[in-house]
């Protein structure tokens, strides 16, 4: 199968949750004999922190304007079996128009479904969905399940929808030796987001203040100068993807926080959950509907609602945390690996377009 993708950015993992996930998925698909062509608009925000310049086994095409790349895009689509527009693609509407004239199976993958739906309902214009909504696509995939799938049909006219949840690459995320610079009792890895801040203060910053003798660690980009740091919170401005395992494995337990629109909609496991769990890190998470479909609370993950809950989690014994971390890792490797999602992706394409699409 030749798959042509129009997305946000795969070349930089800086403040970009799509990149690491797509790199793993495309590597897995390429290993199965598929050919991937990815179109990425070359913007300064990502180019200054670029950590991928070529797509192994595929083709990464940078462009500065849609007009500049239009001929190339038409050429790549001329023999494509499937083509996919992704959420936050800066030229998604134009790419959709191009797909309409193509004989390829037309896919849309929203890795930000709750945010998309919230913006649509607020009347905001999107760069990746035009006035016809999602009606031009043969299959719409969503990072979020549950009510989001119905909303994509009712609000945006999607004809056929299916969840394709997050995943982890066990070759990249696995237990490693602790790194002293990341050592902590409790850690959190995530780009700053205003809609996570209330939960971050309740479940991480306030516990740090209550436990001044313990070391807390935050890794991520875009944290503002006015962020309410505590003396015992240590900040790592950008933890490169290759360092994520060391970050997770250097703390007794690590926190997952879900962005508010995703938490409200449910069935939207962030990729960081699976990364941390694959590393064997005991995982603490905020609560959202459907989380028990991905991990068993109390056995494979710890769920916290209050500051007291988070503080109590830090007081569990090393043996208890090790047991939770090991069980979570086993669940992740069995059900949430990139290999599992690649198989699901192939199966969905077969269902939508026939055997020739995924061959």
Phi, psi and omega per residue, in radians:
X1 nan 2.356 2.957
X2 -1.777 2.152 -3.122
X3 -2.040 2.126 3.086
X4 -1.816 2.251 -3.036
X5 -2.160 2.347 3.024
X6 -1.994 1.909 -3.007
X7 -2.314 -2.966 3.130
X8 -1.306 -1.323 3.139
X9 -2.789 2.368 3.042
X10 -2.041 -0.215 -3.028
X11 -1.433 -0.281 -3.104
X12 -2.371 2.317 3.095
X13 -1.645 0.098 -3.086
X14 -1.232 1.972 3.120
X15 0.969 0.586 -3.000
X16 -2.463 1.746 -3.092
X17 -1.258 -0.279 -3.127
X18 -1.242 -0.659 -2.892
X19 -1.030 -0.960 -3.064
X20 -1.070 -0.720 -3.138
X21 -1.125 -0.822 -3.098
X22 -1.175 -0.637 3.104
X23 -1.013 -0.776 -3.128
X24 -1.172 -0.787 -3.124
X25 -1.096 -0.776 -3.116
X26 -1.178 -0.620 3.080
X27 -1.099 -0.726 3.131
X28 -1.145 -0.760 3.138
X29 -1.154 -0.685 3.107
X30 -1.097 -0.711 3.122
X31 -1.102 -0.397 3.119
X32 -1.575 0.092 3.059
X33 1.748 0.045 3.126
X34 -1.486 2.721 3.132
X35 -2.020 2.209 -3.077
X36 -1.954 2.315 2.986
X37 -2.115 2.132 -3.077
X38 -2.036 2.186 3.078
X39 -1.731 2.188 -3.121
X40 -2.313 2.188 3.052
X41 -1.215 2.301 -3.073
X42 -1.465 1.771 -3.136
X43 -2.053 2.642 -3.020
X44 -1.087 -0.649 -3.081
X45 -0.937 -0.724 -3.134
X46 -1.602 -0.551 -3.065
X47 -1.158 -0.543 -3.103
X48 -1.278 -0.287 3.131
X49 -2.144 0.507 -3.057
X50 -1.158 2.256 3.096
X51 -2.167 0.241 3.017
X52 -2.559 2.172 -3.086
X53 -1.971 -0.319 3.086
X54 -2.416 2.623 3.106
X55 -1.669 1.892 -3.075
X56 -0.968 2.191 3.126
X57 1.318 0.005 -3.132
X58 -2.391 -2.647 -3.102
X59 -2.437 2.241 3.085
X60 -1.946 2.058 -3.073
X61 -1.967 2.011 3.064
X62 -1.596 2.574 3.069
X63 -2.602 2.702 -3.128
X64 -1.793 -0.361 3.074
X65 -2.594 2.653 -3.122
X66 -1.099 -0.698 3.137
X67 -1.041 -0.659 -3.124
X68 -1.122 -0.603 -3.004
X69 -1.798 -0.030 -3.010
X70 -1.015 -0.792 -3.132
X71 -1.092 -0.738 3.121
X72 -1.121 -0.716 3.140
X73 -1.114 -0.744 3.101
X74 -1.068 -0.727 -3.135
X75 -1.097 -0.793 -3.123
X76 -1.159 -0.559 3.141
X77 -1.340 -0.335 -3.015
X78 -1.089 -0.513 3.121
X79 -2.145 0.369 -3.139
X80 -1.394 2.485 3.028
X81 -1.454 -0.589 3.133
X82 -2.543 2.629 3.102
X83 -2.415 2.499 -3.008
X84 -2.376 2.255 2.972
X85 -1.737 2.448 -3.083
X86 -2.062 2.737 3.089
X87 -1.024 2.546 -3.126
X88 1.191 0.148 2.997
X89 -1.108 2.166 -3.066
X90 -1.167 -0.322 3.121
X91 -2.141 0.591 -3.064
X92 -1.104 -0.651 -3.131
X93 -1.177 -0.775 3.101
X94 -1.125 -0.694 3.121
X95 -1.122 -0.660 3.099
X96 -1.074 -0.737 3.088
X97 -1.036 -0.688 3.136
X98 -1.169 -0.699 3.134
X99 -1.120 -0.541 -3.119
X100 -1.059 -0.515 -3.129
X101 -1.612 0.052 -3.087
X102 -1.719 2.671 3.074
X103 -1.550 -0.013 -3.134
X104 -1.237 2.698 2.984
X105 -1.089 2.232 -3.037
X106 -1.706 2.091 -3.110
X107 -2.083 2.612 2.936
X108 -2.253 2.316 3.107
X109 -2.149 2.003 3.117
X110 -1.754 1.879 3.095
X111 -1.555 0.108 -3.083
X112 -2.418 0.677 -2.947
X113 -0.910 -0.860 -3.130
X114 -1.063 -0.650 3.108
X115 -1.166 -0.753 3.101
X116 -1.004 -0.879 -3.098
X117 -1.123 -0.682 3.120
X118 -1.098 -0.708 -3.136
X119 -1.228 -0.700 3.105
X120 -1.080 -0.774 -3.129
X121 -1.190 -0.428 3.093
X122 -1.516 -0.010 3.112
X123 1.419 0.248 -3.138
X124 -1.367 2.575 3.063
X125 -1.468 2.457 -3.131
X126 -2.012 2.606 3.120
X127 -1.389 -0.216 -2.998
X128 -2.080 -0.039 3.068
X129 -2.371 2.161 -3.085
X130 -1.664 -2.926 -3.046
X131 -1.130 -0.377 3.097
X132 -1.516 0.112 3.136
X133 1.103 -2.316 -3.103
X134 -1.928 0.325 -3.054
X135 -1.222 -0.287 -3.115
X136 -1.421 -0.114 -3.020
X137 -1.736 2.484 3.085
X138 -1.280 -0.543 -3.120
X139 -2.594 2.300 3.068
X140 -1.965 2.099 3.101
X141 -1.737 2.564 -3.093
X142 -2.341 2.348 3.043
X143 -1.161 -0.272 -3.062
X144 -2.076 2.389 3.097
X145 -1.792 -2.593 3.092
X146 1.066 -2.406 -3.077
X147 -1.106 -0.370 -3.136
X148 -1.060 -0.617 -3.100
X149 -1.147 -0.739 3.084
X150 -1.145 -0.710 -3.123
X151 -1.124 -0.641 3.107
X152 -1.088 -0.567 3.094
X153 -1.375 -0.817 -3.043
X154 -1.330 -0.668 -3.072
X155 -1.561 -0.536 -3.016
X156 -2.165 0.092 3.006
X157 1.277 0.325 3.097
X158 -1.062 2.359 -3.090
X159 -1.512 -0.663 3.121
X160 -2.420 2.244 -3.072
X161 -2.253 2.689 3.086
X162 -2.764 2.567 3.061
X163 -1.392 2.467 2.908
X164 -2.313 1.620 -3.008
X165 -1.253 3.009 3.119
X166 -1.092 2.977 -3.075
X167 -2.688 3.071 3.117
X168 -2.428 2.623 3.092
X169 -1.729 1.837 -3.110
X170 -1.110 -0.338 3.092
X171 -1.254 -0.433 -3.135
X172 -1.741 -0.707 -3.067
X173 -1.904 1.878 -3.111
X174 -2.759 2.881 -3.130
X175 -1.048 2.351 3.082
X176 -2.361 2.998 3.103
X177 -1.194 2.505 3.093
X178 -1.052 2.630 3.089
X179 -1.991 2.190 -3.022
X180 -1.014 -0.606 -3.095
X181 -1.161 -0.398 3.139
X182 -1.778 0.046 -3.067
X183 -0.972 2.296 -3.121
X184 -2.848 2.772 2.978
X185 -1.373 -0.575 -3.057
X186 -2.543 2.354 -3.106
X187 -2.313 2.812 3.059
X188 -2.537 2.249 3.121
X189 -2.093 2.075 3.130
X190 3.110 2.530 3.022
X191 -1.107 2.499 3.124
X192 -1.070 2.376 3.046
X193 -2.491 2.244 -3.100
X194 -1.027 -0.616 -3.087
X195 -1.393 0.010 2.991
X196 -1.812 -0.140 -2.930
X197 -1.142 -0.720 -3.138
X198 -1.046 -0.792 3.129
X199 -1.175 -0.647 3.132
X200 -1.115 -0.701 3.116
X201 -1.172 -0.689 -3.097
X202 -1.272 -0.694 -2.971
X203 -1.796 -0.098 -3.119
X204 -2.368 -0.922 -3.061
X205 -1.215 -0.790 3.123
X206 -1.161 -0.718 3.014
X207 -1.012 -0.641 3.098
X208 -1.101 -0.683 3.123
X209 -1.199 -0.594 3.130
X210 -1.328 -0.365 -3.097
X211 -2.121 1.124 -3.030
X212 -1.111 -0.340 3.135
X213 -1.408 -0.198 -3.110
X214 -1.700 2.689 -3.133
X215 -1.747 2.206 3.107
X216 -1.988 2.622 -3.041
X217 -2.420 2.304 3.074
X218 -2.110 2.342 3.032
X219 -2.180 2.368 3.110
X220 2.743 2.967 -3.089
X221 -1.808 2.873 2.952
X222 1.237 0.403 3.084
X223 -1.336 2.271 -3.043
X224 -1.343 2.771 3.140
X225 -1.036 -0.538 -3.090
X226 -1.491 0.176 3.138
X227 -1.013 2.377 -3.035
X228 -1.389 1.247 -3.130
X229 -1.158 2.669 2.966
X230 -1.949 2.719 -3.088
X231 -1.019 -0.481 -3.090
X232 -1.728 0.241 3.038
X233 -1.765 2.133 -3.109
X234 -1.831 2.302 -2.993
X235 -1.905 2.349 3.061
X236 -2.111 1.908 -2.914
X237 -1.068 -0.743 3.081
X238 -2.495 2.026 3.073
X239 -1.728 1.897 -3.104
X240 -1.064 2.625 -3.116
X241 -0.887 -0.655 -3.133
X242 -1.147 -0.339 -3.124
X243 -1.652 -0.114 -3.095
X244 -1.000 -0.802 3.129
X245 -1.007 -0.740 3.123
X246 -1.117 -0.679 3.113
X247 -1.066 -0.872 -3.110
X248 -1.139 -0.692 -3.038
X249 -1.407 -0.031 -3.105
X250 -1.767 0.091 3.089
X251 -2.219 2.723 -3.100
X252 -1.160 -0.628 3.059
X253 -2.697 2.751 -3.061
X254 -2.292 2.616 -3.007
X255 -1.780 2.371 2.938
X256 -1.854 2.299 3.036
X257 -2.196 2.374 -3.083
X258 -1.838 2.409 3.119
X259 -1.053 2.546 -2.974
X260 -0.942 -0.839 -3.136
X261 -1.060 -0.598 3.140
X262 -1.288 -0.698 3.117
X263 -1.117 -0.688 -3.116
X264 -1.177 -0.579 -3.112
X265 -1.476 -0.547 3.114
X266 1.421 3.020 3.122
X267 0.890 0.806 -3.127
X268 -2.420 1.312 -3.111
X269 -1.251 2.109 3.088
X270 -1.147 2.616 3.124
X271 -1.034 -0.551 -3.136
X272 -1.050 -0.548 3.107
X273 -1.028 -0.831 -3.081
X274 -1.259 -0.598 3.081
X275 -1.038 -0.926 -3.093
X276 -1.089 -0.752 -3.103
X277 -1.151 -0.679 3.113
X278 -1.111 -0.434 3.093
X279 -1.442 -0.040 -3.131
X280 1.424 0.201 -3.126
X281 -1.317 2.287 3.028
X282 -1.063 2.187 -2.952
X283 -1.846 2.278 3.044
X284 -1.983 2.382 -3.089
X285 -2.453 2.657 2.898
X286 -1.175 3.032 -2.977
X287 -1.937 2.335 3.034
X288 -2.576 2.728 -3.081
X289 -1.092 2.290 3.095
X290 1.696 -0.124 -3.075
X291 -1.059 -0.516 -3.129
X292 -1.225 -0.205 3.054
X293 -1.334 -0.243 -3.086
X294 -1.914 -0.604 3.094
X295 -2.505 2.565 3.093
X296 -1.478 2.016 -3.127
X297 -1.039 2.408 3.119
X298 1.473 -0.341 3.130
X299 -1.960 -0.753 -3.092
X300 -2.020 -0.139 -3.114
X301 -2.796 2.679 3.052
X302 -1.911 2.206 3.128
X303 -1.765 2.356 -3.089
X304 -2.288 2.420 3.108
X305 -2.009 -0.496 -3.019
X306 -2.192 2.931 3.047
X307 -1.048 -0.711 3.116
X308 -1.050 -0.702 3.113
X309 -1.035 -0.779 -3.110
X310 -1.163 -0.726 3.115
X311 -1.096 -0.746 -3.138
X312 -1.119 -0.590 3.112
X313 -1.087 -0.656 -3.141
X314 -1.204 -0.303 -3.084
X315 -1.605 -0.030 3.064
X316 -1.151 2.681 -3.116
X317 -1.265 2.816 3.089
X318 -1.036 -0.656 -3.135
X319 -1.120 -0.745 3.123
X320 -1.121 -0.753 -3.136
X321 -1.179 -0.678 3.110
X322 -1.081 -0.717 3.126
X323 -1.079 -0.780 -3.140
X324 -1.138 -0.753 3.131
X325 -1.089 -0.720 -3.135
X326 -1.170 -0.745 -3.139
X327 -1.158 -0.684 3.115
X328 -1.125 -0.703 3.123
X329 -1.110 -0.748 3.137
X330 -1.069 -0.716 3.128
X331 -1.151 -0.726 -3.118
X332 -1.130 -0.804 -3.128
X333 -1.132 -0.554 -3.108
X334 -1.366 -0.613 -2.946
X335 -2.179 -0.267 -2.996
X336 -2.225 0.428 -3.141
X337 -1.444 2.831 3.110
X338 -1.115 -0.571 3.106
X339 -1.092 -0.737 3.120
X340 -1.113 -0.751 -3.120
X341 -1.230 -0.602 3.109
X342 -1.099 -0.696 3.088
X343 -1.123 -0.745 3.103
X344 -1.076 -0.726 3.129
X345 -1.069 -0.828 3.110
X346 -1.041 -0.774 -3.121
X347 -1.103 -0.693 3.134
X348 -1.137 -0.674 3.127
X349 -1.203 -0.661 3.077
X350 -1.071 -0.794 3.140
X351 -1.082 -0.690 -3.073
X352 -1.407 -0.563 -3.006
X353 -2.299 0.021 3.132
X354 1.691 2.888 -3.054
X355 -1.012 -0.608 -3.054
X356 -1.117 -0.465 -3.094
X357 -1.150 -0.770 -3.055
X358 -1.665 0.098 -3.101
X359 -1.263 nan nan
